[in-house]
Amino acid sequence: MSPARRAGTSSGVSPRLAYDLLRWFGTHRRPLPWRSARDPYRVWVSEVLLQQTRVEQARPYFERFVRRFPTVRALARASEAEVLKFWQGAGYYGRARRLRQAARVLVRDQEGRLPSTVEGLERLPGVGPYTARAVASLAFGLPVVALEANGLRVAARWTREEGLVSSAAVRSRLESRLASVLPDERAADFNEAVMELGETICTAAAPRCGICPVARHCRARRELEDPATLPRVPAARRRPHVRAAVVVLERKGRLLLQRRPSSGLLGGLWEFPGGKIEPGETPEQAARRELREELGVEPGTLSSAGIVRHGYSHFTVELHVFRAGNPGPVGPTPTRRWATPKDLERLPLPRATEKILSSLGWPAHGSVRGKR
């Protein structure tokens, strides 16, 4: 028996918890596409996708992505634009860029194979402590605890952890407590079972303690009037609201699109010219100013084409859409192009741009709907 096992009961977690949890998981385990085999590449892609996307919403994005890029080498060979296009709709596009960067590193240095250790995985671009531990456990069977948001919530309730789970010290403490009951030979199943419980039963706002298979081991259930008060989270801040003006320029069946910088929000995606409405400006004044600043042209007539609203994780946006008359010559550049309907099938587009295209009757092909 390992030292961690000998410490079991002093950790505040019952040694019987793992047995009850795994027995439940054996019956209620969902047939998710990344569980069909313990393929390290598929596990890695799924864990990156699940960082910011719920399981049921992630499923179609995962299936589309691995169908197009079935191996590390296929992903490494792809252009950034193509990878972003096949990630389109899943949001948090930095995840897709870092996946591609890591794939190129693996092909260059590891013959296209993922490292089988936590330390080796953590050296890859975009792979943090949780993802490294999850891949090490789920793909390679290493006996390590991997706690994402659902797992942290579950562990905090089991142990009545009063600290903020965003704290590194608290996360480490929860990992240590669960390590005391982690069955070495079934670490992957245990980690998946913890995530499954948090996703389906021990939910954030309304835990269903009456049907929880490990309720008798949970201190929050036993000791608190409302287990949902754990874990503690900082007070939510109101999302800022941004008002912007964008301009649709059309020429001979083509639309003018610009590519955003590779880093930052929506990096590398293509959108219409435009920008924030400054204090004291009307939407039309902002649209004219943006065309002068971005394209160096003075538009003729601007006609309103409606308002499109969209919500991102950290802010909401209200886009005032205008159609422009003849603005004069606007030539293509490496970050600007006149796009045909066929181009729209392969250019990665923000969801808000898709909404604008749809409102104007243009096709916005290639995306899979899902939460940002």
C-alpha beads as a LAMMPS data file, in Angstrom:
LAMMPS data file: protein, C-alpha beads

372 atoms
371 bonds

1 atom types
1 bond types

-500.0 500.0 xlo xhi
-500.0 500.0 ylo yhi
-500.0 500.0 zlo zhi

Masses

1 110.0

Atoms # bond

1 1 1 0.000 0.000 0.000
2 1 1 1.390 3.402 -0.955
3 1 1 1.911 6.174 1.611
4 1 1 -1.033 8.013 0.028
5 1 1 -3.292 5.033 0.705
6 1 1 -2.124 4.784 4.319
7 1 1 -3.124 8.441 4.726
8 1 1 -6.619 7.736 3.364
9 1 1 -8.915 8.294 6.315
10 1 1 -6.980 11.319 7.634
11 1 1 -7.582 13.177 4.356
12 1 1 -11.275 13.622 5.040
13 1 1 -12.221 11.317 2.154
14 1 1 -13.679 7.885 2.904
15 1 1 -11.733 4.945 1.437
16 1 1 -15.120 3.538 0.310
17 1 1 -15.797 6.568 -1.875
18 1 1 -13.806 5.308 -4.871
19 1 1 -15.561 1.934 -4.780
20 1 1 -19.042 3.474 -4.746
21 1 1 -18.130 6.043 -7.400
22 1 1 -16.648 3.495 -9.806
23 1 1 -19.565 1.112 -9.367
24 1 1 -21.928 3.956 -10.355
25 1 1 -19.687 4.986 -13.249
26 1 1 -19.681 1.463 -14.639
27 1 1 -23.442 1.738 -15.128
28 1 1 -23.892 5.423 -15.976
29 1 1 -20.802 6.152 -18.044
30 1 1 -21.834 8.095 -21.182
31 1 1 -20.664 6.803 -24.579
32 1 1 -18.668 9.894 -25.524
33 1 1 -16.664 9.827 -28.784
34 1 1 -13.280 10.406 -27.131
35 1 1 -13.895 7.432 -24.821
36 1 1 -14.123 4.898 -27.632
37 1 1 -10.387 4.261 -27.307
38 1 1 -7.608 5.571 -25.097
39 1 1 -5.888 7.150 -28.078
40 1 1 -3.551 9.837 -26.675
41 1 1 -4.190 12.277 -29.535
42 1 1 -7.991 12.066 -29.237
43 1 1 -7.793 12.354 -25.443
44 1 1 -5.594 15.437 -25.775
45 1 1 -7.888 17.163 -28.298
46 1 1 -10.954 16.409 -26.175
47 1 1 -9.370 17.758 -23.008
48 1 1 -8.340 21.000 -24.733
49 1 1 -11.844 21.399 -26.148
50 1 1 -13.504 20.633 -22.804
51 1 1 -11.513 23.360 -21.039
52 1 1 -14.161 25.932 -22.002
53 1 1 -16.996 23.893 -23.511
54 1 1 -19.579 21.620 -21.915
55 1 1 -19.527 17.956 -22.869
56 1 1 -22.679 17.808 -24.989
57 1 1 -21.770 21.029 -26.773
58 1 1 -18.217 19.815 -27.377
59 1 1 -19.221 16.543 -29.030
60 1 1 -19.948 17.840 -32.598
61 1 1 -16.864 20.081 -32.569
62 1 1 -14.656 17.188 -31.480
63 1 1 -16.046 14.818 -34.108
64 1 1 -15.597 17.345 -36.889
65 1 1 -12.081 18.317 -35.788
66 1 1 -10.656 14.790 -35.493
67 1 1 -12.382 13.709 -38.694
68 1 1 -10.450 16.409 -40.547
69 1 1 -7.248 16.069 -38.458
70 1 1 -7.186 12.414 -37.343
71 1 1 -3.536 12.374 -36.211
72 1 1 -0.872 14.617 -34.773
73 1 1 0.844 14.697 -38.161
74 1 1 -2.345 15.721 -39.977
75 1 1 -2.828 18.585 -37.544
76 1 1 0.801 19.681 -37.832
77 1 1 0.570 19.810 -41.641
78 1 1 -2.533 22.023 -41.660
79 1 1 -2.444 25.785 -42.014
80 1 1 -3.501 27.935 -39.098
81 1 1 -6.488 29.219 -41.081
82 1 1 -7.746 25.700 -41.764
83 1 1 -7.383 24.679 -38.123
84 1 1 -9.285 27.778 -37.010
85 1 1 -12.014 27.080 -39.574
86 1 1 -12.578 23.576 -38.230
87 1 1 -12.617 24.987 -34.695
88 1 1 -15.105 27.672 -35.738
89 1 1 -17.986 28.112 -33.322
90 1 1 -16.249 26.450 -30.368
91 1 1 -14.719 29.763 -29.312
92 1 1 -11.512 30.490 -27.393
93 1 1 -9.536 30.151 -30.611
94 1 1 -6.191 30.352 -28.847
95 1 1 -6.797 26.711 -27.913
96 1 1 -6.801 25.690 -31.576
97 1 1 -3.699 27.712 -32.383
98 1 1 -1.789 26.148 -29.490
99 1 1 -2.945 22.648 -30.453
100 1 1 -1.437 23.170 -33.894
101 1 1 1.759 24.630 -32.410
102 1 1 2.120 21.653 -30.086
103 1 1 1.471 19.209 -32.925
104 1 1 4.293 20.781 -34.930
105 1 1 6.607 20.451 -31.914
106 1 1 5.639 16.782 -31.534
107 1 1 6.352 16.028 -35.182
108 1 1 9.663 17.868 -35.017
109 1 1 10.900 16.465 -31.708
110 1 1 8.861 13.352 -30.812
111 1 1 8.087 11.649 -34.141
112 1 1 4.472 12.718 -33.740
113 1 1 3.959 10.948 -30.397
114 1 1 2.697 12.587 -27.221
115 1 1 4.901 12.242 -24.132
116 1 1 3.607 9.744 -21.586
117 1 1 4.620 11.732 -18.496
118 1 1 3.087 14.746 -16.815
119 1 1 6.369 16.636 -17.053
120 1 1 6.790 15.905 -20.754
121 1 1 3.219 16.920 -21.549
122 1 1 3.556 20.178 -19.626
123 1 1 6.393 21.237 -21.903
124 1 1 4.035 21.380 -24.893
125 1 1 2.512 24.738 -25.943
126 1 1 -0.850 25.289 -24.300
127 1 1 -0.671 22.274 -21.988
128 1 1 -1.096 23.264 -18.357
129 1 1 -1.032 21.175 -15.174
130 1 1 -4.611 19.912 -15.449
131 1 1 -4.453 18.926 -19.130
132 1 1 -1.102 17.213 -18.604
133 1 1 -2.449 15.197 -15.680
134 1 1 -5.657 14.332 -17.522
135 1 1 -3.856 13.063 -20.625
136 1 1 -1.294 11.202 -18.515
137 1 1 -4.081 9.474 -16.615
138 1 1 -6.688 8.881 -19.339
139 1 1 -4.325 8.010 -22.194
140 1 1 -1.374 6.427 -20.406
141 1 1 -2.893 5.124 -17.169
142 1 1 -0.657 7.087 -14.793
143 1 1 -1.991 7.152 -11.209
144 1 1 -2.427 10.922 -10.907
145 1 1 -5.466 12.982 -9.960
146 1 1 -6.787 15.410 -12.605
147 1 1 -9.322 17.981 -11.435
148 1 1 -10.968 20.403 -13.876
149 1 1 -13.832 22.725 -12.928
150 1 1 -16.330 19.927 -12.329
151 1 1 -13.811 17.869 -10.388
152 1 1 -12.780 20.769 -8.199
153 1 1 -16.408 21.440 -7.345
154 1 1 -17.052 17.800 -6.475
155 1 1 -13.884 17.492 -4.386
156 1 1 -14.629 20.728 -2.529
157 1 1 -18.055 19.414 -1.530
158 1 1 -16.786 15.987 -0.555
159 1 1 -14.207 17.510 1.794
160 1 1 -16.076 20.718 2.764
161 1 1 -13.281 22.856 1.400
162 1 1 -13.997 26.489 2.288
163 1 1 -11.167 28.066 0.293
164 1 1 -11.382 29.419 -3.232
165 1 1 -10.778 26.627 -5.725
166 1 1 -9.092 29.163 -7.990
167 1 1 -6.240 29.208 -5.457
168 1 1 -3.253 27.043 -6.337
169 1 1 -2.916 26.001 -2.690
170 1 1 -6.536 24.850 -2.526
171 1 1 -6.256 22.956 -5.806
172 1 1 -3.155 21.206 -4.535
173 1 1 -4.891 20.351 -1.268
174 1 1 -7.902 18.858 -3.073
175 1 1 -5.666 16.825 -5.393
176 1 1 -3.797 15.458 -2.392
177 1 1 -7.032 14.484 -0.630
178 1 1 -8.341 12.609 -3.639
179 1 1 -4.949 10.997 -4.238
180 1 1 -5.393 9.290 -0.868
181 1 1 -8.247 7.191 -2.290
182 1 1 -7.200 7.026 -5.954
183 1 1 -7.090 3.382 -7.120
184 1 1 -3.791 3.131 -8.985
185 1 1 -5.043 0.466 -11.371
186 1 1 -8.171 2.486 -12.281
187 1 1 -6.962 6.058 -12.116
188 1 1 -8.370 6.909 -15.550
189 1 1 -11.838 5.618 -14.658
190 1 1 -11.728 7.431 -11.326
191 1 1 -10.848 10.777 -12.900
192 1 1 -13.517 10.382 -15.581
193 1 1 -16.065 9.365 -12.965
194 1 1 -15.382 12.500 -10.903
195 1 1 -15.880 14.657 -14.019
196 1 1 -19.028 12.716 -14.962
197 1 1 -20.506 13.175 -11.509
198 1 1 -19.860 16.916 -11.614
199 1 1 -21.301 17.245 -15.112
200 1 1 -24.489 15.254 -14.505
201 1 1 -25.311 15.150 -10.769
202 1 1 -23.112 17.357 -8.578
203 1 1 -23.850 20.421 -10.691
204 1 1 -22.976 23.975 -9.735
205 1 1 -26.372 25.476 -8.945
206 1 1 -28.558 22.468 -8.128
207 1 1 -26.716 19.326 -6.990
208 1 1 -28.994 16.286 -7.061
209 1 1 -27.849 14.831 -3.782
210 1 1 -30.849 12.491 -3.555
211 1 1 -29.509 10.337 -6.393
212 1 1 -25.794 10.862 -5.835
213 1 1 -23.989 7.507 -5.491
214 1 1 -21.487 8.924 -3.007
215 1 1 -23.742 11.266 -1.007
216 1 1 -23.005 9.370 2.208
217 1 1 -19.320 10.255 1.844
218 1 1 -19.925 13.972 1.212
219 1 1 -19.338 16.413 4.053
220 1 1 -21.257 19.216 2.345
221 1 1 -24.279 16.922 2.110
222 1 1 -23.994 15.899 5.749
223 1 1 -23.041 19.210 7.333
224 1 1 -24.490 22.051 5.272
225 1 1 -28.070 23.097 4.736
226 1 1 -27.293 23.802 1.082
227 1 1 -24.334 21.930 -0.469
228 1 1 -24.496 24.294 -3.454
229 1 1 -22.858 27.012 -1.324
230 1 1 -19.583 25.175 -2.001
231 1 1 -17.213 25.736 -3.557
232 1 1 -16.779 29.405 -2.779
233 1 1 -16.388 31.554 -5.855
234 1 1 -15.584 35.244 -6.227
235 1 1 -18.560 37.489 -6.868
236 1 1 -19.347 37.584 -10.567
237 1 1 -18.521 40.848 -12.273
238 1 1 -20.915 42.351 -14.736
239 1 1 -19.761 41.799 -18.295
240 1 1 -18.839 45.016 -20.116
241 1 1 -21.036 45.960 -23.062
242 1 1 -19.340 47.127 -26.271
243 1 1 -21.017 49.098 -29.044
244 1 1 -19.342 48.952 -32.426
245 1 1 -19.997 49.823 -36.058
246 1 1 -19.095 47.552 -38.966
247 1 1 -19.351 48.158 -42.687
248 1 1 -20.282 45.676 -45.399
249 1 1 -18.594 46.520 -48.682
250 1 1 -19.665 44.453 -51.683
251 1 1 -18.131 44.364 -55.131
252 1 1 -19.037 41.986 -57.964
253 1 1 -20.406 39.346 -55.641
254 1 1 -17.538 39.622 -53.166
255 1 1 -17.371 40.988 -49.638
256 1 1 -14.424 42.818 -48.085
257 1 1 -13.073 41.011 -45.026
258 1 1 -10.091 41.705 -42.793
259 1 1 -8.074 39.276 -40.688
260 1 1 -7.622 40.017 -37.009
261 1 1 -4.112 39.886 -35.485
262 1 1 -3.014 36.347 -34.646
263 1 1 -2.818 37.038 -30.922
264 1 1 -5.641 38.245 -28.729
265 1 1 -9.406 37.878 -28.937
266 1 1 -10.571 35.952 -32.024
267 1 1 -6.996 35.951 -33.290
268 1 1 -6.605 35.062 -36.962
269 1 1 -10.327 35.201 -37.766
270 1 1 -11.812 37.245 -40.624
271 1 1 -14.423 39.953 -40.101
272 1 1 -15.886 43.113 -41.626
273 1 1 -14.080 46.466 -41.261
274 1 1 -15.195 48.433 -38.229
275 1 1 -14.570 49.174 -34.591
276 1 1 -15.831 50.622 -31.329
277 1 1 -18.176 53.580 -31.258
278 1 1 -16.343 56.287 -29.345
279 1 1 -18.080 58.548 -26.789
280 1 1 -20.042 61.299 -28.534
281 1 1 -20.131 59.450 -31.876
282 1 1 -23.173 58.166 -33.669
283 1 1 -22.871 54.673 -35.143
284 1 1 -22.648 56.140 -38.655
285 1 1 -19.907 58.558 -37.638
286 1 1 -17.969 55.657 -36.131
287 1 1 -18.411 53.624 -39.313
288 1 1 -17.067 56.467 -41.470
289 1 1 -14.103 57.060 -39.145
290 1 1 -13.201 53.347 -39.112
291 1 1 -13.230 53.204 -42.918
292 1 1 -10.889 56.186 -43.084
293 1 1 -8.547 54.740 -40.444
294 1 1 -8.546 51.113 -41.589
295 1 1 -8.920 51.420 -45.353
296 1 1 -7.912 55.001 -46.096
297 1 1 -11.128 55.651 -48.014
298 1 1 -14.018 58.053 -47.686
299 1 1 -17.286 56.186 -48.111
300 1 1 -20.193 57.581 -50.058
301 1 1 -23.642 56.643 -48.885
302 1 1 -23.953 54.480 -45.762
303 1 1 -27.252 52.703 -45.231
304 1 1 -28.200 50.954 -42.021
305 1 1 -28.484 47.162 -42.294
306 1 1 -29.622 46.516 -38.737
307 1 1 -28.069 45.631 -35.394
308 1 1 -26.501 42.291 -34.474
309 1 1 -25.945 41.341 -30.841
310 1 1 -23.668 38.642 -29.496
311 1 1 -22.351 37.545 -26.121
312 1 1 -18.783 36.451 -25.420
313 1 1 -17.573 35.013 -22.143
314 1 1 -16.217 38.324 -20.834
315 1 1 -18.314 40.949 -22.629
316 1 1 -21.336 41.506 -24.848
317 1 1 -21.281 43.324 -28.161
318 1 1 -23.823 45.313 -30.154
319 1 1 -22.816 45.679 -33.797
320 1 1 -24.413 48.437 -35.877
321 1 1 -24.169 47.168 -39.440
322 1 1 -23.959 49.467 -42.464
323 1 1 -23.807 48.885 -46.181
324 1 1 -21.482 51.215 -48.043
325 1 1 -21.893 52.814 -51.417
326 1 1 -18.881 53.035 -53.715
327 1 1 -15.951 53.880 -51.371
328 1 1 -13.319 54.026 -54.071
329 1 1 -10.616 51.444 -54.765
330 1 1 -9.687 49.102 -51.914
331 1 1 -7.024 46.601 -52.840
332 1 1 -6.220 43.267 -51.201
333 1 1 -3.372 42.883 -48.716
334 1 1 -2.072 39.914 -46.686
335 1 1 -4.717 40.749 -44.065
336 1 1 -7.502 41.968 -46.360
337 1 1 -9.378 40.261 -49.155
338 1 1 -12.477 40.394 -51.329
339 1 1 -14.157 37.098 -50.391
340 1 1 -16.440 35.038 -52.594
341 1 1 -19.154 32.737 -51.196
342 1 1 -16.700 29.883 -51.801
343 1 1 -14.079 31.682 -49.699
344 1 1 -16.545 31.850 -46.820
345 1 1 -16.541 28.051 -46.695
346 1 1 -12.875 27.983 -45.678
347 1 1 -12.159 31.301 -43.960
348 1 1 -12.531 31.150 -40.154
349 1 1 -15.195 33.645 -39.086
350 1 1 -16.325 34.943 -35.674
351 1 1 -19.835 33.974 -34.688
352 1 1 -20.937 37.622 -34.817
353 1 1 -19.746 37.854 -38.432
354 1 1 -21.733 34.718 -39.229
355 1 1 -24.792 36.419 -37.774
356 1 1 -24.249 39.467 -39.964
357 1 1 -23.872 37.303 -43.070
358 1 1 -27.033 35.424 -42.207
359 1 1 -28.987 38.650 -41.671
360 1 1 -27.885 39.833 -45.129
361 1 1 -28.765 36.571 -46.833
362 1 1 -25.173 35.457 -47.410
363 1 1 -24.132 31.881 -46.636
364 1 1 -21.840 31.382 -43.646
365 1 1 -20.735 27.835 -44.309
366 1 1 -18.527 25.580 -42.293
367 1 1 -19.438 26.283 -38.681
368 1 1 -20.933 23.934 -36.137
369 1 1 -23.202 25.686 -33.725
370 1 1 -22.224 25.665 -30.067
371 1 1 -21.659 27.779 -27.001
372 1 1 -18.707 30.127 -26.981

Bonds

1 1 1 2
2 1 2 3
3 1 3 4
4 1 4 5
5 1 5 6
6 1 6 7
7 1 7 8
8 1 8 9
9 1 9 10
10 1 10 11
11 1 11 12
12 1 12 13
13 1 13 14
14 1 14 15
15 1 15 16
16 1 16 17
17 1 17 18
18 1 18 19
19 1 19 20
20 1 20 21
21 1 21 22
22 1 22 23
23 1 23 24
24 1 24 25
25 1 25 26
26 1 26 27
27 1 27 28
28 1 28 29
29 1 29 30
30 1 30 31
31 1 31 32
32 1 32 33
33 1 33 34
34 1 34 35
35 1 35 36
36 1 36 37
37 1 37 38
38 1 38 39
39 1 39 40
40 1 40 41
41 1 41 42
42 1 42 43
43 1 43 44
44 1 44 45
45 1 45 46
46 1 46 47
47 1 47 48
48 1 48 49
49 1 49 50
50 1 50 51
51 1 51 52
52 1 52 53
53 1 53 54
54 1 54 55
55 1 55 56
56 1 56 57
57 1 57 58
58 1 58 59
59 1 59 60
60 1 60 61
61 1 61 62
62 1 62 63
63 1 63 64
64 1 64 65
65 1 65 66
66 1 66 67
67 1 67 68
68 1 68 69
69 1 69 70
70 1 70 71
71 1 71 72
72 1 72 73
73 1 73 74
74 1 74 75
75 1 75 76
76 1 76 77
77 1 77 78
78 1 78 79
79 1 79 80
80 1 80 81
81 1 81 82
82 1 82 83
83 1 83 84
84 1 84 85
85 1 85 86
86 1 86 87
87 1 87 88
88 1 88 89
89 1 89 90
90 1 90 91
91 1 91 92
92 1 92 93
93 1 93 94
94 1 94 95
95 1 95 96
96 1 96 97
97 1 97 98
98 1 98 99
99 1 99 100
100 1 100 101
101 1 101 102
102 1 102 103
103 1 103 104
104 1 104 105
105 1 105 106
106 1 106 107
107 1 107 108
108 1 108 109
109 1 109 110
110 1 110 111
111 1 111 112
112 1 112 113
113 1 113 114
114 1 114 115
115 1 115 116
116 1 116 117
117 1 117 118
118 1 118 119
119 1 119 120
120 1 120 121
121 1 121 122
122 1 122 123
123 1 123 124
124 1 124 125
125 1 125 126
126 1 126 127
127 1 127 128
128 1 128 129
129 1 129 130
130 1 130 131
131 1 131 132
132 1 132 133
133 1 133 134
134 1 134 135
135 1 135 136
136 1 136 137
137 1 137 138
138 1 138 139
139 1 139 140
140 1 140 141
141 1 141 142
142 1 142 143
143 1 143 144
144 1 144 145
145 1 145 146
146 1 146 147
147 1 147 148
148 1 148 149
149 1 149 150
150 1 150 151
151 1 151 152
152 1 152 153
153 1 153 154
154 1 154 155
155 1 155 156
156 1 156 157
157 1 157 158
158 1 158 159
159 1 159 160
160 1 160 161
161 1 161 162
162 1 162 163
163 1 163 164
164 1 164 165
165 1 165 166
166 1 166 167
167 1 167 168
168 1 168 169
169 1 169 170
170 1 170 171
171 1 171 172
172 1 172 173
173 1 173 174
174 1 174 175
175 1 175 176
176 1 176 177
177 1 177 178
178 1 178 179
179 1 179 180
180 1 180 181
181 1 181 182
182 1 182 183
183 1 183 184
184 1 184 185
185 1 185 186
186 1 186 187
187 1 187 188
188 1 188 189
189 1 189 190
190 1 190 191
191 1 191 192
192 1 192 193
193 1 193 194
194 1 194 195
195 1 195 196
196 1 196 197
197 1 197 198
198 1 198 199
199 1 199 200
200 1 200 201
201 1 201 202
202 1 202 203
203 1 203 204
204 1 204 205
205 1 205 206
206 1 206 207
207 1 207 208
208 1 208 209
209 1 209 210
210 1 210 211
211 1 211 212
212 1 212 213
213 1 213 214
214 1 214 215
215 1 215 216
216 1 216 217
217 1 217 218
218 1 218 219
219 1 219 220
220 1 220 221
221 1 221 222
222 1 222 223
223 1 223 224
224 1 224 225
225 1 225 226
226 1 226 227
227 1 227 228
228 1 228 229
229 1 229 230
230 1 230 231
231 1 231 232
232 1 232 233
233 1 233 234
234 1 234 235
235 1 235 236
236 1 236 237
237 1 237 238
238 1 238 239
239 1 239 240
240 1 240 241
241 1 241 242
242 1 242 243
243 1 243 244
244 1 244 245
245 1 245 246
246 1 246 247
247 1 247 248
248 1 248 249
249 1 249 250
250 1 250 251
251 1 251 252
252 1 252 253
253 1 253 254
254 1 254 255
255 1 255 256
256 1 256 257
257 1 257 258
258 1 258 259
259 1 259 260
260 1 260 261
261 1 261 262
262 1 262 263
263 1 263 264
264 1 264 265
265 1 265 266
266 1 266 267
267 1 267 268
268 1 268 269
269 1 269 270
270 1 270 271
271 1 271 272
272 1 272 273
273 1 273 274
274 1 274 275
275 1 275 276
276 1 276 277
277 1 277 278
278 1 278 279
279 1 279 280
280 1 280 281
281 1 281 282
282 1 282 283
283 1 283 284
284 1 284 285
285 1 285 286
286 1 286 287
287 1 287 288
288 1 288 289
289 1 289 290
290 1 290 291
291 1 291 292
292 1 292 293
293 1 293 294
294 1 294 295
295 1 295 296
296 1 296 297
297 1 297 298
298 1 298 299
299 1 299 300
300 1 300 301
301 1 301 302
302 1 302 303
303 1 303 304
304 1 304 305
305 1 305 306
306 1 306 307
307 1 307 308
308 1 308 309
309 1 309 310
310 1 310 311
311 1 311 312
312 1 312 313
313 1 313 314
314 1 314 315
315 1 315 316
316 1 316 317
317 1 317 318
318 1 318 319
319 1 319 320
320 1 320 321
321 1 321 322
322 1 322 323
323 1 323 324
324 1 324 325
325 1 325 326
326 1 326 327
327 1 327 328
328 1 328 329
329 1 329 330
330 1 330 331
331 1 331 332
332 1 332 333
333 1 333 334
334 1 334 335
335 1 335 336
336 1 336 337
337 1 337 338
338 1 338 339
339 1 339 340
340 1 340 341
341 1 341 342
342 1 342 343
343 1 343 344
344 1 344 345
345 1 345 346
346 1 346 347
347 1 347 348
348 1 348 349
349 1 349 350
350 1 350 351
351 1 351 352
352 1 352 353
353 1 353 354
354 1 354 355
355 1 355 356
356 1 356 357
357 1 357 358
358 1 358 359
359 1 359 360
360 1 360 361
361 1 361 362
362 1 362 363
363 1 363 364
364 1 364 365
365 1 365 366
366 1 366 367
367 1 367 368
368 1 368 369
369 1 369 370
370 1 370 371
371 1 371 372
